[in-house]
Structures are given as structure tokens and as C-alpha cells.
Amino acid sequence: MPPSPPLQLVALLLLSLLLRSATAAEYTVGDGPWDTGTNYATWSDKHAFLAGDILVFQYVRSQHNVLQVTEATYRSCDTGGGGVAGVIKSYDTGYDRVQLTEPNATYWFICDFPGHCLGGMRLAVKVAAAAAGGGGGGEGARRPAASPCIRRPPAARGGANGRRGG
């Protein structure tokens, strides 16, 4: 017996939710250029980042850079004399895409130009585990929780022992 139209509609809705959540979300950091005029703590607090999501840093290369750093370096804004202490990765293209690959982790970013980090040009991003199938949904939206499994009653499967009658 084919499924009823309401059941088909529910199945289609669940499928569309799963497909939408399987695509990583892309976030332009600060919703504009990476610069000293943005409150990055406020910006990151309004988003729900998931593993697989991508941060895009846009900036003028001659005026800024992006360093992924340890928490200690983020808090101190001190990369040492050579600019390498606590630095995990450096970016300097002016258009840097950083994928958040680690679930249940915090990523720390700063600008290492003199005075910029201490002036607020730093970003901490808390990443939750990704939904089944990959990264997240749209910007600012909480991703839907995994949907419960839909089970058919034993009678619909052909009896209590799972075999079809006959």
C-alpha cells in the first residue's frame, strides 16, 4: 500500500531539512571588512557555528592580516618578537577562507598589525558538532536538531515478528 499524502509530505519536509543542513554555512567575518571598527565578540555571539562552516576574512592586505592563534596569544595579543609565538596559522591574502573543521572547539583569531589586536581586532569562534551530513545552515539561524526516526507499528510491517503474513 503506498504511503498516504500527509506521510509523503512529512517525508519530503524531513528530506529537505536534511539536505539544507548538509551544506556548510559561509560567514563573512563581522558582516563586512576585517577591521578595527567592528565588535567581533558581539558578531560571533549572534551566530551558531558548526564544524564544516567557513569564515571569510576580507581586508586590505597592506593594513591587516589574520592569525589563527592559541587562546593565550589571543588573550595577550602577543605573538613574540618574531610574530610566531602561539601562532597556529597565518593568512595574508586579503580574502581568506577558513574552514572550521574541529567540532566542540574554539578557534582564536587576531590581527597582528601593531595595536590592532589590543584595539579589539580579535575573534573567538565556538564551534559545535556538525549535524549529520556536514556543516550548518544559514547565518544566525540555529540548526534544527536531528529528527527522530519514524517507526511503523508492527502491524504495518506484517505482524509482530516482522514477517509478512500469507
Secondary structure by P-SEA (a helix, b strand, c coil): ccccaaaaaaaaaaaaaaaaacbbbbbcccccccccccaaaaaaaaccccccbbbbbbccccccccccccaaaaaaccccccccccccccccccbbbbbbccccbbbbbbbccccccccccbbbbbbccccccccccccccccccccccccccccccccccccccc
